[in-house]
Amino acid sequence: MELRDLDYFRVVAQHGHIGRAAEKLGLTQPALSKSVARLEASVGARLLERTPRGVVVTRVGAALIARATHIHSAVDATLREARDLSAGISGELRIGTGPTAGEHILPSVCAELLRDSPGLFVQVVVGLSDVLLAALERGELDLVFGSFPEPRIAGMTYEALGEDVLTVFTRKRHALARSREVDLAKLAGVRWALPNASVTSRRTLQRVLQTHRMPAPDVALESNSTQVLLAAVARSDMVGYLPSGAVRASGVIRELALLDVAPLRIKRSLGVISRPGAYLPPVSVRLMKALRNVAASSVE
């Protein structure tokens, strides 16, 4: 069995059509068909069923694709490790993170790593936690940095580096900002500026409000950018809900007030998530040290 045939087969399965897959791979259809035939001969089973509209992966083919994804990740990791060792540098580092950490924590960490390792290439992917964790599981990311999901996903390694605290905030001239303590009842009727629905902080807000039998938040503005949310709250009567470290690090902090709403003042574990046994480049040790330092100074 040739790894190249496995890669070709994955593309065929993705497109569901020999012709389109051949075009994508830059091959002729006969050459790609021979590749699939070689793979089927190696496996000893049919991997594709021909239909008038193209091809459909068989049950054996689907199982092979699942295995091939892990094989591809293992081969890629082995090649990366060999390059790192032979060159004596750290190669590349692929980090996934949420919008808050991506805007307020990782930039300074990456700057520190690149300053000390001019040959290093860092890829930072900003996205929602469910998307990032799926990419981590597929081997497309080395690490995911941010708040830990609740409940935690089995089969992952979690290393806590600190905590962040979710907090409610408004502009300083907002009526709510005049009170030192704000109970949940006073939040009834306010309009919110919040992250996307799948972001942990928003799900936490919804859960707390539901637990206290309050209406779901009336969302006036939704964005995956903390900068947009912070600036919008600073210029309106909307109310926001983000980690307090992100609010304090904002360029508009002088225009904002953090409210003490006890049920919504929630601490969360902040750290790095990785796959057990997966290859991590040598620079990951320095990354963890830098993240500890920055995370500790960025949260309460």
Secondary structure, 3 states (H helix, E strand, C coil): CCHHHHHHHHHHHHHCCHHHHHHHHCCCHHHHHHHHHHHHHHHCCCCEEEECCEEEECHHHHHHHHHHHHHHHHHHHHHHHHHHHHHCCCCEEEEEECHHHHHHCHHHHHHHHHHHCCCCEEEEEECCHHHHHHHHHCCCCCEEEEECCCCCCCCCEEEEEEEEEEEEEEECCCHHHHCCECCHHHHCCCEEEECCCCCHHHHHHHHHHHHCCCCCCEEEEECCCHHHHHHHHHCCCCEEEEEHHHHHCCCCHHHEEEEECHHHCEEEEEEEEECCCCCCCCHHHHHHHHHHHHHHHHCC
